[in-house]
């Protein structure tokens, strides 16, 4: 047996002792015994618990892989996520005002991907177990909205109708203004009987929309989402901020950074999370790689009232970033790239010297890398706000405020 004292949390939430030795579900300050298996302490037993150890609110926590941190107090998790951001910046020689983490409430996730598999007796649906393909039913999940929980039974019925016995379905369920929006992947090829069965499920569950491996089965009513003054119908399975609270917080932060700018470029604009609210006060040029998402943004703008001009462009910003001459008319830029960051586009922003940049990120490491590029080009990183939409997970988002050094804060 090996006895260790946990010194810190790793980026995936494991406790780390000197060595390093990784201990799942352990917290800083705890004394733990277990069997050393390489760099991991197997079958750990908590001998001295942390005062921040709490009873997990969800009965599925020990087996389900959907959450990593329900055994820790809210304050510890918020501080840990802030520290992840601080540490990422420090590795690139950056220091700034990193604010306290803002966290979405439990039962507020409006989008989830359920796994569903046929069984001998019917079907089962839920989330995957920790580091396993096994499916754990989660009928009392503490993460998702009550409406989204209905997606579990829907997922089971979809598996009975169209899953093979060899593979699980991935059922992306989104809570829209008009009901559940379900997008299924990994199912059997569509044929007449399957189409009929799926159409019947669409009616039975009063789904706003159902797609099967990107093919529309039925749409009773467009599954709209509220984005500022507009309503947008995202493509099936498209990216959406995880919670309404998180979307509102991120939007307010971006508006605060952009300030009185009258001409804004929104890069990696998605379906208009930032472009449409910003259009209440500024003209916006929205750029996104997905033609379907940019079409949804444009339709939402055209149907809304009281918004200034929004122009759209479908463009791969990894291969064809906006160049300085294209950015010259902008008073501010909003950029919200995927986890890999945006090396090419950040380089062009640095060269363009746009006065203000609001950088939204879901990866503190790539954000810090890109922030170093901007700061080396004369920008000041005034502040960073961590935002936790993925409660009890290792995921952290943030918004950074950049301005040129000669512009007053």
C-alpha positions as CSV (number, residue, x, y, z in Angstrom):
1,X,0.0,0.0,0.0
2,X,1.1,3.5,-0.8
3,X,0.1,6.6,1.2
4,X,0.2,10.0,-0.4
5,X,-0.9,13.6,0.2
6,X,-2.6,15.4,-2.6
7,X,-0.9,18.6,-3.5
8,X,-3.1,20.0,-6.3
9,X,-5.7,19.2,-8.9
10,X,-4.7,18.4,-12.5
11,X,-6.4,19.9,-15.5
12,X,-8.7,16.9,-15.8
13,X,-9.7,17.0,-12.1
14,X,-7.5,14.2,-10.7
15,X,-5.7,14.8,-7.5
16,X,-1.9,15.0,-8.0
17,X,0.6,14.0,-5.3
18,X,4.4,14.2,-5.4
19,X,5.9,12.0,-8.1
20,X,3.7,12.9,-9.8
21,X,1.1,10.3,-8.7
22,X,-2.4,10.8,-10.0
23,X,-5.4,9.9,-7.8
24,X,-8.9,10.0,-9.3
25,X,-11.6,11.8,-7.2
26,X,-9.1,13.1,-4.7
27,X,-8.8,16.7,-3.5
28,X,-5.9,19.0,-2.4
29,X,-4.8,18.3,1.2
30,X,-6.3,14.8,1.4
31,X,-4.3,11.9,2.6
32,X,-5.0,8.9,0.5
33,X,-3.9,5.2,0.5
34,X,-4.0,2.8,-2.4
35,X,-2.0,0.5,-4.7
36,X,0.5,2.2,-6.9
37,X,-0.1,1.2,-10.6
38,X,2.5,3.1,-12.6
39,X,1.8,6.8,-12.1
40,X,-1.7,6.2,-10.7
41,X,-3.0,5.2,-7.3
42,X,-5.5,2.4,-7.8
43,X,-8.4,1.7,-5.5
44,X,-7.7,4.9,-3.5
45,X,-9.1,5.3,0.0
46,X,-9.5,8.7,1.6
47,X,-7.8,8.6,5.0
48,X,-8.0,12.4,5.7
49,X,-10.8,14.1,3.7
50,X,-10.6,17.7,2.6
51,X,-13.0,20.2,4.2
52,X,-14.0,20.9,0.5
53,X,-15.2,17.4,0.0
54,X,-19.0,17.2,-0.3
55,X,-21.6,14.6,-1.0
56,X,-22.3,14.5,-4.8
57,X,-25.7,15.9,-5.5
58,X,-26.3,13.4,-8.3
59,X,-26.9,9.7,-7.5
60,X,-25.2,8.6,-10.8
61,X,-21.9,10.5,-10.1
62,X,-19.7,7.5,-9.1
63,X,-20.4,5.5,-12.2
64,X,-21.4,8.2,-14.8
65,X,-18.6,9.9,-16.8
66,X,-20.7,13.0,-17.5
67,X,-19.2,14.9,-14.4
68,X,-15.8,14.9,-12.8
69,X,-16.1,17.3,-9.9
70,X,-19.3,16.7,-7.9
71,X,-17.3,15.6,-4.9
72,X,-15.8,19.1,-4.5
73,X,-17.4,22.3,-3.1
74,X,-18.6,24.9,-5.6
75,X,-15.9,27.3,-4.3
76,X,-13.1,24.9,-4.8
77,X,-14.2,24.1,-8.4
78,X,-14.6,27.8,-9.2
79,X,-11.1,28.6,-7.8
80,X,-9.6,25.6,-9.6
81,X,-11.0,26.7,-13.0
82,X,-9.7,30.2,-12.4
83,X,-6.3,28.8,-11.5
84,X,-6.2,26.8,-14.8
85,X,-6.6,30.2,-16.6
86,X,-3.9,31.9,-14.5
87,X,-1.5,29.0,-15.0
88,X,-2.0,29.0,-18.8
89,X,-1.3,32.7,-19.0
90,X,1.8,32.4,-16.7
91,X,3.3,29.8,-19.0
92,X,3.3,32.5,-21.7
93,X,4.6,35.2,-19.5
94,X,1.3,37.0,-19.1
95,X,-0.4,38.4,-16.0
96,X,-3.7,40.2,-15.8
97,X,-6.8,40.6,-13.8
98,X,-8.4,37.2,-13.9
99,X,-11.8,37.5,-12.3
100,X,-13.7,35.0,-10.2
101,X,-15.4,32.2,-12.2
102,X,-19.0,32.7,-13.1
103,X,-20.9,29.4,-12.9
104,X,-24.2,28.2,-14.5
105,X,-26.7,26.6,-12.2
106,X,-27.4,22.9,-12.0
107,X,-30.1,21.5,-14.3
108,X,-29.5,24.2,-16.8
109,X,-27.7,22.4,-19.7
110,X,-30.0,22.8,-22.7
111,X,-28.0,20.4,-25.0
112,X,-26.7,16.9,-24.4
113,X,-25.5,13.9,-26.4
114,X,-27.0,10.8,-25.1
115,X,-25.7,7.3,-25.9
116,X,-28.4,4.8,-26.7
117,X,-28.0,1.0,-27.3
118,X,-30.5,-1.8,-28.1
119,X,-30.6,-4.6,-25.5
120,X,-32.3,-8.0,-25.3
121,X,-35.1,-6.5,-23.4
122,X,-35.4,-3.2,-25.3
123,X,-32.9,-0.4,-25.0
124,X,-30.9,1.8,-22.6
125,X,-29.8,5.4,-22.8
126,X,-27.6,7.7,-20.8
127,X,-24.0,8.8,-20.6
128,X,-20.9,6.7,-21.0
129,X,-19.2,5.5,-17.8
130,X,-15.8,6.8,-16.8
131,X,-13.2,5.8,-19.4
132,X,-15.6,3.1,-20.8
133,X,-18.0,2.4,-23.6
134,X,-20.6,1.2,-21.0
135,X,-23.8,3.2,-20.9
136,X,-25.0,4.5,-17.6
137,X,-28.7,5.4,-17.4
138,X,-29.1,8.8,-15.7
139,X,-32.9,9.3,-15.0
140,X,-32.1,11.8,-12.3
141,X,-29.3,13.7,-14.0
142,X,-28.4,17.0,-12.2
143,X,-26.9,18.6,-15.3
144,X,-29.6,18.9,-17.9
145,X,-32.9,20.9,-18.0
146,X,-36.0,19.0,-17.0
147,X,-37.3,19.2,-20.6
148,X,-34.0,17.6,-21.8
149,X,-34.5,14.6,-19.5
150,X,-37.4,13.5,-21.7
151,X,-34.7,12.9,-24.3
152,X,-33.6,9.8,-22.4
153,X,-36.8,7.9,-23.1
154,X,-36.8,9.3,-26.6
155,X,-33.3,8.0,-27.1
156,X,-34.3,4.5,-26.0
157,X,-37.2,4.4,-28.4
158,X,-34.9,5.6,-31.2
159,X,-32.5,2.8,-30.4
160,X,-35.3,0.2,-30.5
161,X,-36.4,1.6,-33.9
162,X,-33.1,2.0,-35.6
163,X,-29.9,1.0,-33.8
164,X,-27.9,-2.1,-34.6
165,X,-26.9,-4.5,-31.8
166,X,-23.3,-3.7,-32.5
167,X,-23.1,0.0,-32.0
168,X,-24.7,2.7,-29.9
169,X,-26.5,5.7,-31.3
170,X,-25.4,9.2,-30.5
171,X,-28.5,11.3,-29.9
172,X,-27.9,15.0,-29.7
173,X,-30.9,16.6,-28.0
174,X,-31.4,20.3,-27.7
175,X,-34.0,22.2,-25.7
176,X,-35.4,24.7,-28.1
177,X,-38.2,27.3,-27.8
178,X,-40.5,25.0,-29.6
179,X,-39.7,21.7,-28.0
180,X,-36.9,19.1,-28.3
181,X,-34.6,19.1,-31.4
182,X,-33.1,15.6,-31.9
183,X,-30.2,14.7,-34.2
184,X,-29.2,11.1,-34.4
185,X,-26.0,9.6,-35.7
186,X,-24.8,6.0,-36.0
187,X,-28.1,4.4,-36.8
188,X,-29.2,1.9,-39.4
189,X,-29.6,3.0,-43.1
190,X,-33.0,4.6,-43.7
191,X,-35.6,2.5,-45.4
192,X,-39.4,2.8,-45.6
193,X,-40.3,1.0,-42.4
194,X,-37.6,2.9,-40.4
195,X,-38.8,6.2,-41.8
196,X,-42.3,5.4,-40.7
197,X,-41.2,4.4,-37.2
198,X,-39.1,7.6,-36.8
199,X,-41.9,9.8,-38.1
200,X,-44.2,8.2,-35.5
201,X,-41.7,9.0,-32.7
202,X,-41.5,12.6,-33.9
203,X,-45.2,12.9,-33.4
204,X,-45.3,10.9,-30.2
205,X,-42.7,13.1,-28.5
206,X,-44.0,16.3,-30.2
207,X,-40.4,17.0,-31.4
208,X,-39.7,20.3,-33.0
209,X,-37.3,18.4,-35.4
210,X,-35.8,15.0,-35.9
211,X,-32.8,14.2,-38.2
212,X,-31.2,10.8,-38.8
213,X,-27.6,10.8,-39.9
214,X,-28.1,14.4,-41.3
215,X,-31.3,13.5,-43.2
216,X,-34.5,15.4,-42.0
217,X,-37.2,13.0,-40.8
218,X,-39.7,15.6,-39.7
219,X,-40.0,19.2,-38.5
220,X,-43.3,20.0,-36.8
221,X,-42.1,23.6,-36.1
222,X,-38.7,25.2,-36.5
223,X,-36.6,24.7,-33.4
224,X,-35.7,28.3,-32.7
225,X,-33.3,29.7,-30.2
226,X,-33.5,33.2,-28.8
227,X,-30.4,35.3,-29.6
228,X,-30.8,38.9,-28.5
229,X,-33.8,40.4,-30.3
230,X,-33.6,37.7,-32.9
231,X,-34.7,34.1,-33.2
232,X,-32.4,31.7,-35.0
233,X,-33.0,28.1,-36.2
234,X,-29.6,26.4,-36.0
235,X,-28.8,23.5,-38.3
236,X,-29.4,20.1,-36.8
237,X,-26.7,19.3,-34.2
238,X,-25.0,22.6,-34.6
239,X,-22.9,24.3,-31.9
240,X,-24.9,26.1,-29.3
241,X,-23.8,27.6,-26.0
242,X,-24.4,25.0,-23.3
243,X,-26.7,27.1,-21.1
244,X,-28.9,30.1,-21.5
245,X,-27.1,31.7,-18.5
246,X,-23.7,31.1,-20.1
247,X,-24.8,32.6,-23.4
248,X,-26.1,35.7,-21.6
249,X,-22.9,36.1,-19.5
250,X,-20.7,35.7,-22.6
251,X,-22.7,38.1,-24.6
252,X,-22.7,40.8,-21.8
253,X,-19.0,40.4,-21.5
254,X,-18.4,40.8,-25.2
255,X,-20.7,43.9,-25.3
256,X,-18.8,45.4,-22.4
257,X,-15.5,44.9,-24.3
258,X,-16.7,46.2,-27.7
259,X,-18.2,49.2,-26.0
260,X,-19.3,52.0,-28.4
261,X,-17.7,50.5,-31.5
262,X,-19.8,51.2,-34.6
263,X,-18.2,48.6,-37.0
264,X,-17.5,45.1,-35.7
265,X,-16.2,41.9,-37.2
266,X,-17.4,38.7,-35.6
267,X,-15.1,35.8,-36.5
268,X,-16.1,32.2,-36.1
269,X,-19.6,33.7,-35.7
270,X,-21.6,30.4,-35.6
271,X,-25.3,31.2,-35.7
272,X,-24.9,34.7,-34.4
273,X,-24.4,34.3,-30.6
274,X,-22.6,37.6,-30.6
275,X,-23.2,39.1,-34.0
276,X,-27.0,39.5,-33.5
277,X,-26.9,41.2,-30.1
278,X,-24.0,43.4,-31.2
279,X,-26.1,44.5,-34.2
280,X,-28.4,46.4,-31.7
281,X,-25.8,49.1,-31.7
282,X,-23.2,48.4,-34.4
283,X,-22.9,47.2,-38.0
284,X,-21.5,43.7,-37.9
285,X,-19.7,41.5,-40.5
286,X,-20.1,37.9,-39.4
287,X,-17.7,35.3,-40.8
288,X,-18.2,31.5,-40.2
289,X,-16.9,28.4,-42.0
290,X,-20.2,26.6,-42.0
291,X,-22.5,27.7,-44.8
292,X,-25.5,26.3,-42.9
293,X,-24.8,28.2,-39.8
294,X,-24.1,31.5,-41.6
295,X,-27.4,31.0,-43.5
296,X,-29.2,30.5,-40.1
297,X,-27.6,33.7,-38.8
298,X,-28.6,35.7,-41.9
299,X,-32.2,34.4,-41.7
300,X,-32.4,35.4,-38.0
301,X,-31.2,38.9,-38.7
302,X,-33.6,39.4,-41.7
303,X,-36.6,38.4,-39.6
304,X,-35.6,40.5,-36.5
305,X,-36.6,44.1,-35.9
306,X,-34.5,47.0,-34.6
307,X,-31.1,45.6,-35.7
308,X,-28.4,47.4,-37.7
309,X,-26.9,46.0,-40.8
310,X,-25.3,42.5,-40.6
311,X,-23.3,41.2,-43.5
312,X,-22.3,37.5,-43.6
313,X,-19.5,35.5,-45.2
314,X,-19.0,31.8,-45.3
315,X,-15.2,31.4,-45.1
316,X,-12.6,29.0,-43.7
317,X,-10.7,31.3,-41.4
318,X,-8.0,28.6,-40.8
319,X,-7.0,28.6,-44.5
320,X,-8.2,32.1,-45.4
321,X,-8.1,34.4,-42.4
322,X,-9.3,38.0,-42.8
323,X,-6.4,40.2,-43.8
324,X,-5.4,43.6,-42.4
325,X,-6.9,45.5,-45.3
326,X,-10.2,43.7,-44.7
327,X,-10.2,44.5,-41.0
328,X,-9.2,48.2,-41.5
329,X,-12.7,49.6,-41.2
330,X,-13.4,47.7,-37.9
331,X,-13.5,49.5,-34.6
332,X,-13.6,46.1,-32.8
333,X,-13.3,42.4,-33.5
334,X,-14.9,39.5,-31.7
335,X,-13.3,36.1,-32.2
336,X,-14.6,32.8,-30.8
337,X,-12.5,30.0,-32.3
338,X,-12.8,26.2,-31.6
339,X,-10.5,24.5,-29.1
340,X,-7.5,24.6,-31.4
341,X,-7.5,28.4,-31.3
342,X,-6.8,30.5,-34.4
343,X,-3.1,30.9,-35.0
344,X,-3.4,32.3,-38.6
345,X,-6.3,34.7,-37.8
346,X,-4.6,36.0,-34.7
347,X,-1.5,36.7,-36.6
348,X,-3.5,38.9,-39.1
349,X,-5.3,40.6,-36.2
350,X,-2.0,41.4,-34.6
351,X,-0.9,43.0,-37.9
352,X,-4.2,44.8,-38.5
353,X,-4.0,46.7,-35.1
354,X,-7.7,46.7,-34.6
355,X,-8.3,48.9,-31.6
356,X,-10.3,46.4,-29.5
357,X,-10.6,42.6,-29.5
358,X,-13.0,40.5,-27.5
359,X,-11.5,37.0,-27.5
360,X,-13.9,34.2,-26.4
361,X,-12.3,30.8,-25.9
362,X,-13.1,27.3,-24.7
363,X,-9.4,26.4,-24.2
364,X,-7.2,28.4,-21.8
365,X,-4.0,26.9,-23.3
366,X,-4.6,28.0,-26.9
367,X,-6.1,31.3,-25.6
368,X,-2.9,32.0,-23.7
369,X,-0.8,31.1,-26.8
370,X,-2.8,33.5,-29.0
371,X,-2.8,36.2,-26.3
372,X,1.0,36.2,-26.2
373,X,1.0,36.9,-30.0
374,X,-1.4,39.8,-29.5
375,X,0.5,41.2,-26.6
376,X,3.8,40.9,-28.5
377,X,2.2,43.0,-31.2
378,X,1.3,45.9,-28.9
379,X,-1.9,44.8,-27.3
380,X,-2.7,44.9,-23.6
381,X,-4.8,42.1,-22.0
382,X,-6.9,44.1,-19.6
383,X,-8.8,41.3,-18.0
384,X,-10.1,37.7,-18.3
385,X,-13.4,36.4,-17.1
386,X,-13.7,32.6,-16.7
387,X,-17.2,31.2,-17.3
388,X,-18.3,27.7,-16.3
389,X,-21.2,26.5,-18.4
390,X,-20.1,22.9,-18.0
391,X,-20.7,22.6,-14.3
392,X,-18.8,19.8,-12.4
393,X,-16.6,19.1,-15.5
394,X,-13.0,19.9,-16.3
395,X,-14.1,22.3,-19.1
396,X,-13.6,26.0,-18.7
397,X,-14.5,28.9,-21.0
398,X,-13.3,32.5,-20.8
399,X,-13.5,36.0,-22.4
400,X,-10.4,38.2,-22.7
401,X,-10.4,41.9,-23.3
402,X,-7.6,43.3,-25.5
403,X,-6.8,46.8,-26.5
404,X,-3.9,48.5,-28.2
405,X,-1.4,49.8,-25.6
406,X,-2.0,53.5,-26.6
407,X,-5.8,53.3,-26.1
408,X,-6.9,54.2,-22.6
409,X,-8.6,51.5,-20.6
